[in-house]
Amino acid sequence: MSKFLAVVPKQEETFDQEPPVDTIIDPEQIKERVMDYLGAVLARCWYDKPLLRGLETNAHRTLRHLGILLPDELEIIFEKANKERPRILIYEWNQERTFKRRICYLQMIMMAGR
């Protein structure tokens, strides 16, 4: 289980306020593990509606509430159009911040098998 999933906000807590910065996931590993962390956050969005609204409003601040502090060169964009499944896009900026490239996107898809 990922460390940040143990950080559960109180029911009355909202994600529209700046979080206290006290939980830090190993900064050296964040770029290698960002898809694992964000995949777990995306899965949690299906049942945690305040988290979903927080990501729609300000993804970076909401991730900080969960203890995920992203490096400056990573940009996260959260999309949810109408009734589509939520999607998290991950971009990486170059050092001069003049160009960003899309690394990948994460989207939950339900599959059934027999």
Secondary structure in CASP SS format (residue, H / E / C, confidence):
PFRMAT SS
TARGET T0000
AUTHOR 0000-0000-0000
METHOD secondary structure of the structure
MODEL  1
M C 1.00
S C 1.00
K H 1.00
F H 1.00
L H 1.00
A H 1.00
V C 1.00
V C 1.00
P C 1.00
K C 1.00
Q C 1.00
E C 1.00
E C 1.00
T C 1.00
F C 1.00
D C 1.00
Q C 1.00
E C 1.00
P C 1.00
P C 1.00
V C 1.00
D C 1.00
T C 1.00
I C 1.00
I C 1.00
D C 1.00
P C 1.00
E C 1.00
Q C 1.00
I H 1.00
K H 1.00
E H 1.00
R H 1.00
V H 1.00
M H 1.00
D H 1.00
Y H 1.00
L H 1.00
G H 1.00
A H 1.00
V H 1.00
L H 1.00
A H 1.00
R H 1.00
C H 1.00
W C 1.00
Y C 1.00
D C 1.00
K H 1.00
P H 1.00
L H 1.00
L H 1.00
R H 1.00
G H 1.00
L H 1.00
E H 1.00
T H 1.00
N C 1.00
A H 1.00
H H 1.00
R H 1.00
T H 1.00
L H 1.00
R H 1.00
H H 1.00
L C 1.00
G C 1.00
I C 1.00
L C 1.00
L C 1.00
P C 1.00
D C 1.00
E C 1.00
L E 1.00
E E 1.00
I E 1.00
I E 1.00
F E 1.00
E E 1.00
K C 1.00
A C 1.00
N C 1.00
K C 1.00
E C 1.00
R C 1.00
P C 1.00
R E 1.00
I E 1.00
L E 1.00
I E 1.00
Y E 1.00
E E 1.00
W E 1.00
N C 1.00
Q C 1.00
E C 1.00
R C 1.00
T C 1.00
F C 1.00
K E 1.00
R E 1.00
R E 1.00
I E 1.00
C E 1.00
Y E 1.00
L E 1.00
Q E 1.00
M C 1.00
I C 1.00
M C 1.00
M C 1.00
A C 1.00
G C 1.00
R C 1.00
END
